[in-house]
Every structure is written in C-alpha cells, then in structure tokens.
Amino acid sequence: MQKTTLIQASIIAPTGAVAISLGAQLAHHNVGTTALVAVLTCVTATGLNLARQISEGFRTTLYTCPANDCPVSIRAAGTSKTELERLHALATDHSKHGTDR
C-alpha cells in the first residue's frame, strides 16, 4: 500500500470537514441515525475515491502514437524505468503496431 500523498490529504481533510458539518446540520434537523450514517458514509467514500483517482492520475504515464489517425495509446502505472522506456518505444514506433507493417 502506498503512503498518503499531499494531494490525497488535501482532498481528504476538506471531505472530513464537509462530512462533520453536514452531519451536524442533519442532526439539528432530527434526521434519523440510519440516514445520518448513510449520508456520512457516502460523503466520506466519495472523497476517498476522488483522492485515489487523482493520485493515480499523477502516477500514470501515457504514451500515444504520433501517427495521424492511429488509435494506439499505452497507459502505464507502477512500472520500472526500463519498462517505461520499452512502452515508450513501442507506442511511438508506428511500424511496431501499425496496420501497414
């Protein structure tokens, strides 16, 4: 499991604050415990998922083929530098994956 990044923390902290504020407002309006727990769980899960998605986006490398109308693109995450070089070479050399080999 990877450590929490600054980006994740900057999303998770406000999510917690929003959940606490929303919980206090709902409790003030006499919302039932089950509904309160459901709403707070949903808000927290949404914030955690958003933080994970953004963090993964920053850890992902995307290589696309420079040839016009070539749909090839390679997305890599968590790979070694050697593997990234190999994937870059594969994506940018149209003769290795193009239909007119």
MOKA-V697838 format. One record per pair of residues at least 24 apart in sequence whose ideal C-beta (glycine too) atoms are under 7 Angstrom apart, sorted by the first residue. I is the first residue (numbers start at 1). J is the second residue. Records with the same first field share a line. If there is no record, write none. Layout:
I->J + J
//
This chain:
5->55
7->54 + 55 + 58
8->51 + 55
11->47 + 50 + 51 + 54
12->47 + 48 + 51
15->43 + 44 + 47
18->43
19->43 + 44
63->87 + 88 + 91 + 92
64->91
65->91 + 92 + 94
66->92
67->94 + 98
70->94 + 98
72->97
//
